């Protein structure tokens, strides 16, 4: 891309550079949910139409978009902007653990929903975050693990199937 | 395959025909779990080493193999050999509903685990079967629906994510 811009589109390169440095100056983190925002509070935190008793902890802004696409969640978010990953030198400070604890301890939050990925690092992050939040007397839940909607047993990996079996639940009437 | 056998491998065709009619004569349904078996009771039902209080309801013999691969289940099975599908003319009689009710009502079975697929037909089957079993006072559970093990939120369909959110569960200590 760099070669193309320098050789064939020097004007476009200038526009791109301008847009990038403008974004760098304008975009910061929302004071409440830690997501990218141009204002002190992001639009989602500022509306006042979301349920402030629910706080959903996710890894990235892309995950927040996915959650919003489901239209199944009406609470607020906290974006970690990463996950615990000792091998990459990402510890509790890098994912804003302290800020999350302060955010969740605001006295309004009743339930923290851990929605980090079901990868090894996401699970470790959920475990560590959940542990600290529970010590503060908060209700902590984790999104369900199991067979995807529309999924057939024959094509599901055996780890998922074993987990779905262990986490089976009573059928509702 | 038929053209190949007739033109190039008439001897193989004879062997295949023999094997097939032998199988047709020898293989029937296990009297207990309804799976294919060469004996009155299949090996799995006959061992006596499985937990008779658990009964897992699945659609096909292939699903039974998948469940066994997980090594997470120690109970017995009932194979429906299909699913409810009104459009294909498959009703309660075709999936051995009556046999399942008799099997589950043996007085030893305590919990019936519904492990039909999470497709529309599989869900409808689980609902119908579960309803009838609950009326007979049995504990009925369904394997978990949610994000697969190793799954990342960003790449999961929104139906599954919504379901995982609705079926979130308290984290254990």
Interface residues (C-beta under 8 A of the other chain):
Chain A: X58 X59 X60 X62 X63 X66 X67 X69 X70 X71 X72 X73 X113 X114 X115 X117 X118 X119 X122 X126 X127 X130 X134 X139 X140 X141 X142 X143 X144 X145 X146 X147 X148 X149 X150 X151 X152 X153 X154 X156 X157 X158 X159 X160 X161 X162 X163 X164 X165 X166 X167 X168 X169 X170 X171 X173
Chain B: X58 X59 X60 X62 X63 X66 X67 X69 X70 X71 X72 X73 X113 X114 X115 X117 X118 X119 X122 X126 X127 X130 X134 X139 X140 X141 X142 X143 X144 X145 X146 X147 X148 X149 X150 X151 X152 X153 X154 X156 X157 X158 X159 X160 X161 X162 X163 X164 X165 X166 X167 X168 X169 X170 X171 X173
